[in-house]
Amino acid sequence: MVGALFFFPGVFMLLQHGPLIAVQQVYRYDYLLPSGVTAISEHGAHVFGSLAIGVGVVFFSFYFYLRHVIARSTPHVVEHGREQI
């Protein structure tokens, strides 16, 4: 699920002690070399981790809400000129 792609890195960032260093890989002509290095402070990692966890929880809750709405027993679609199915 998409929520897990936000939630678990957010937990990792929230538990991080010290600066967080990230290397971004770009798949172009020089695909063997890293294209950029980013350093985030401990406080910044905690802020972004908290935001990522929040986004993951929103995706999880939206997923289960949609499952609940789709699985309703009485459909709410009305065909033209007929009663409710």
N, C-alpha and C positions, 0 to 999 in steps of 0.2 A: 504494500500500500504506500501511497505517497506520503501519508502522515509519518510513517516510520523513517522516511528519508530526511525529515526535519527533526523528528523527536530524538533519535539516537545520537546524531552529531551535536544536538543541543545539550544533551546530558553530558557528553564528552567535554564540551566547552564549559559547561557549568562546573564540572569537577576539576578543571584545569588549574594547576598551580604554576605561576610564573607566566612569562610571555608565550604566546601561541604562534608558531611559525608554520605557514602554509605555503606549499609549492603548487603552482598551477601549471598543468600540462596543456599545450596546444598542439593539435594534430595538423600541422601544415608542413612546410618544407623541412623544417628542422625539428622533426617530431621526436628526436632522441634527447633534445636538450630542454630543460624546464624553461618556460617563457617568463615566469615572474615569481618573486618571493615576496610574501606579505607577512609582516609581524604585527600581532595584535597584543595589546597589554592584557594583563590578567583581568582588570576591571572591564575592559572592552570585550574580552572573551565571555565574561559572565553576563554582560548585557546582551550580547548577540545570542548566547546560549539560552537565556531566558526567553528571548523573542522567538527563537527557533522552537523551543518546547511549546510555547503558546500557539504557534502556527500548526505544529503537529497535533496538538489537542483539538484545535478547531477542525482540522481535516478528519481526525478520528470521529469526533462527534457528528460532523456533517455526514460522514459515511453511514454511521448507524442510524441517524435520523432518516436518511433517504431509504435505507433498508426497511425501516419501520413504515414509511409512507408507501412504498411500493408493495409491501406485503399485506396491506389492508384487505380485509375480506370483502368489503362492499365497494365496488368500483364507483367512481363518481363521474363517469363519462356518460353523456346522454346522446343517443343517436337522434337524427332528425326525424321528427314525427312519431317517435316512440317513447314509451315510458323508460324509466331508468332500468338498466340491464340488471 
